[in-house]
């Protein structure tokens, strides 16, 4: 029941984040920068140290595919980074092509489904990791939930910019449902610890890219102090716990 409540809470973030219209302002709203900083802090302070331990587990496995990745668990993090970088570039190209053709500043239908489908898989992974985490316990679950909820605020803002009303009408429902699908899979399908380390590695790469791509562009006019405050605050909470 506790797992369900946290998974449902993450789904609710997708369904209702669009009502926070004040986040759409330029310069970038300080709460989005704060959320991005907290998400990145979770990766560097919590996930990366666990990946170091997970690397040792992967090296000891006798499973061929995992053994092939010996010494390379961080390549999976790089893969997550690269995958979402490619998706972001694809969405930007699609919007630019539509504008050049005199259409609205949105992605094509094909790119919309590819984008949403990829993020649905990403969300299903997060829903799965609500049940299966490197570090058990309710406190670990709470910190994971808070980091992912803040991360979803950043993702929703980006996806809504790319897909406009189509995201509100359809995309957010797909992503919210994907979290619950991942939660069900987590209850039904156990996973070995080496594979769990690789899933967390992919998640880490995805989080870093999805936050940084929103903070760095000059036109966002992001607030460094809010990003830094979010990173420092969440890092201190993780270290104190």
C-alpha positions as CSV (number, residue, x, y, z in Angstrom):
1,X,0.0,0.0,0.0
2,X,2.9,2.4,0.8
3,X,4.4,1.7,-2.6
4,X,1.0,2.4,-4.3
5,X,0.6,5.7,-2.4
6,X,4.0,7.0,-3.6
7,X,3.5,5.7,-7.1
8,X,0.0,7.4,-7.2
9,X,1.5,10.6,-5.9
10,X,4.0,10.7,-8.7
11,X,1.2,10.1,-11.2
12,X,-0.7,13.0,-9.7
13,X,2.2,15.3,-10.3
14,X,1.9,14.7,-14.0
15,X,-1.9,15.2,-14.0
16,X,-1.9,18.5,-12.1
17,X,1.4,20.2,-12.7
18,X,-0.2,22.0,-15.7
19,X,-2.3,24.0,-13.2
20,X,0.9,25.7,-11.9
21,X,0.8,28.3,-14.7
22,X,3.2,30.6,-12.8
23,X,6.0,28.1,-13.7
24,X,5.7,29.1,-17.4
25,X,7.2,32.6,-16.9
26,X,10.4,33.9,-18.5
27,X,12.8,34.4,-16.8
28,X,12.6,30.8,-15.7
29,X,10.7,30.5,-12.4
30,X,12.9,30.0,-9.4
31,X,10.9,26.9,-8.3
32,X,11.7,25.1,-11.5
33,X,15.4,25.8,-11.0
34,X,15.1,24.7,-7.4
35,X,13.4,21.5,-8.4
36,X,16.2,20.9,-11.0
37,X,18.9,21.4,-8.4
38,X,17.3,19.0,-6.0
39,X,16.9,16.3,-8.7
40,X,20.6,16.6,-9.7
41,X,21.7,16.5,-6.0
42,X,19.8,13.2,-5.6
43,X,21.8,11.8,-8.5
44,X,25.2,12.9,-7.3
45,X,24.8,12.3,-3.6
46,X,22.6,9.2,-3.6
47,X,22.5,7.4,-6.9
48,X,26.2,7.7,-8.0
49,X,27.6,6.3,-4.7
50,X,25.2,3.4,-5.0
51,X,26.4,2.9,-8.6
52,X,29.9,2.5,-7.3
53,X,28.7,-0.3,-5.1
54,X,26.5,-1.7,-7.9
55,X,29.6,-1.9,-10.2
56,X,31.2,-4.3,-7.8
57,X,28.0,-6.4,-7.9
58,X,27.9,-6.4,-11.7
59,X,31.6,-7.5,-11.8
60,X,30.8,-10.6,-9.7
61,X,27.8,-11.7,-11.8
62,X,27.9,-14.8,-14.0
63,X,25.1,-13.6,-16.3
64,X,26.7,-13.1,-19.7
65,X,25.1,-9.8,-20.7
66,X,25.8,-8.2,-17.3
67,X,29.3,-9.6,-17.2
68,X,29.9,-8.0,-20.6
69,X,29.3,-4.7,-18.9
70,X,32.0,-5.3,-16.3
71,X,33.7,-2.0,-15.4
72,X,31.2,-0.1,-17.5
73,X,28.1,0.5,-15.4
74,X,28.7,4.2,-15.9
75,X,28.3,3.6,-19.7
76,X,24.6,2.9,-19.0
77,X,24.4,6.3,-17.3
78,X,26.0,7.8,-20.4
79,X,23.5,5.9,-22.5
80,X,20.6,7.4,-20.6
81,X,22.1,10.9,-21.1
82,X,22.5,10.3,-24.8
83,X,19.1,8.8,-25.4
84,X,17.3,11.8,-23.9
85,X,19.6,14.3,-25.6
86,X,18.6,12.7,-28.9
87,X,14.9,12.9,-28.1
88,X,15.3,16.6,-27.1
89,X,17.1,17.4,-30.4
90,X,14.4,15.5,-32.4
91,X,11.6,17.5,-30.8
92,X,13.4,20.8,-31.5
93,X,14.0,19.9,-35.1
94,X,10.4,18.9,-35.6
95,X,9.1,22.2,-34.1
96,X,11.5,24.2,-36.3
97,X,10.3,22.3,-39.4
98,X,6.7,23.0,-38.6
99,X,7.4,26.7,-38.2
100,X,9.3,26.9,-41.5
101,X,6.3,25.3,-43.2
102,X,4.0,27.9,-41.7
103,X,2.4,25.6,-39.1
104,X,2.1,25.9,-35.3
105,X,5.2,25.7,-33.0
106,X,4.6,22.1,-32.0
107,X,6.1,18.8,-32.8
108,X,4.7,16.5,-35.5
109,X,2.4,13.7,-34.5
110,X,5.1,11.1,-35.1
111,X,7.6,12.9,-32.9
112,X,5.0,13.4,-30.3
113,X,4.4,9.7,-30.0
114,X,8.1,8.8,-30.0
115,X,8.8,11.4,-27.4
116,X,5.9,10.4,-25.1
117,X,6.5,6.7,-25.7
118,X,10.1,7.1,-24.6
119,X,9.2,9.1,-21.5
120,X,6.5,6.6,-20.7
121,X,9.1,3.9,-20.6
122,X,11.2,6.2,-18.5
123,X,8.3,6.7,-16.1
124,X,7.6,3.0,-16.0
125,X,11.2,2.5,-14.9
126,X,10.7,5.1,-12.1
127,X,7.4,3.3,-11.1
128,X,9.3,0.0,-11.0
129,X,12.1,1.6,-8.8
130,X,9.5,2.8,-6.3
131,X,9.2,-0.9,-5.4
132,X,12.9,-2.0,-6.0
133,X,15.6,0.4,-4.9
134,X,19.2,-0.1,-4.0
135,X,18.6,1.0,-0.4
136,X,15.4,-0.3,1.2
137,X,13.4,1.5,3.9
138,X,10.7,4.1,4.0
139,X,13.2,7.0,4.3
140,X,14.9,6.0,1.1
141,X,11.5,5.7,-0.5
142,X,10.6,9.2,0.7
143,X,13.7,10.8,-0.7
144,X,13.3,9.0,-4.0
145,X,9.7,10.1,-4.2
146,X,10.5,13.8,-3.5
147,X,13.4,13.8,-6.0
148,X,11.2,12.2,-8.7
149,X,8.3,14.5,-8.0
150,X,10.5,17.6,-8.4
151,X,12.0,16.0,-11.5
152,X,8.6,15.5,-13.0
153,X,7.8,19.2,-12.6
154,X,10.8,20.0,-14.7
155,X,9.9,17.3,-17.3
156,X,6.3,18.4,-17.6
157,X,7.3,22.0,-18.2
158,X,9.6,20.9,-21.0
159,X,7.1,18.5,-22.6
160,X,4.3,21.0,-22.5
161,X,6.5,23.5,-24.4
162,X,7.2,21.0,-27.1
163,X,3.7,19.5,-27.5
164,X,1.4,22.3,-26.3
165,X,-2.3,21.3,-25.8
166,X,-1.7,17.7,-27.1
167,X,0.4,17.0,-24.0
168,X,-2.4,18.2,-21.7
169,X,-5.1,16.3,-23.6
170,X,-3.2,13.1,-23.9
171,X,0.5,13.0,-23.1
172,X,0.2,13.6,-19.3
173,X,-2.3,10.8,-19.0
174,X,0.0,8.4,-20.8
175,X,2.9,9.3,-18.5
176,X,0.8,9.1,-15.3
177,X,-0.5,5.7,-16.3
178,X,3.1,4.5,-17.1
179,X,4.1,5.1,-13.5
180,X,1.4,2.8,-12.3
181,X,2.2,0.2,-14.9
182,X,5.8,0.3,-13.7
183,X,4.6,-0.1,-10.1
184,X,2.6,-3.2,-11.0
185,X,5.6,-4.6,-12.8
186,X,7.7,-4.0,-9.7
187,X,5.2,-6.0,-7.6
188,X,5.0,-8.8,-10.1
189,X,8.6,-9.1,-11.5
190,X,11.6,-9.5,-9.1
191,X,15.0,-8.3,-10.3
192,X,18.6,-9.2,-9.5
193,X,20.8,-6.6,-7.9
194,X,23.2,-6.3,-10.8
195,X,20.3,-5.4,-13.2
196,X,18.9,-3.0,-10.6
197,X,22.2,-1.2,-10.6
198,X,22.0,-0.8,-14.4
199,X,18.5,0.5,-14.2
200,X,19.5,3.1,-11.7
201,X,22.5,4.1,-13.9
202,X,20.2,4.7,-16.9
203,X,17.9,6.8,-14.7
204,X,20.8,8.9,-13.4
205,X,21.9,9.7,-17.0
206,X,18.3,10.6,-17.9
207,X,17.8,12.9,-14.9
208,X,21.0,14.8,-15.5
209,X,20.2,15.5,-19.1
210,X,16.6,16.4,-18.6
211,X,17.5,18.9,-15.9
212,X,20.6,20.4,-17.6
213,X,18.9,20.9,-20.9
214,X,16.3,23.1,-19.1
215,X,18.8,25.1,-17.1
216,X,21.6,25.9,-19.6
217,X,19.9,27.6,-22.6
218,X,20.3,31.3,-22.4
219,X,16.8,32.1,-23.4
220,X,15.5,30.3,-20.3
221,X,17.2,33.0,-18.1
222,X,17.5,30.4,-15.4
223,X,18.2,31.4,-11.8
224,X,21.5,30.0,-10.6
225,X,20.9,30.9,-7.0
226,X,17.6,28.9,-7.0
227,X,19.3,25.9,-8.7
228,X,22.2,26.0,-6.2
229,X,19.8,26.4,-3.3
230,X,17.9,23.3,-4.4
231,X,21.0,21.3,-4.9
232,X,22.6,22.3,-1.6
233,X,19.4,21.8,0.4
234,X,18.6,18.4,-0.9
235,X,22.2,17.3,-0.7
236,X,22.3,18.3,3.0
237,X,19.1,16.3,3.7
238,X,20.5,13.2,2.0
239,X,23.8,13.4,3.8
240,X,22.1,14.0,7.2
241,X,19.8,11.0,6.6
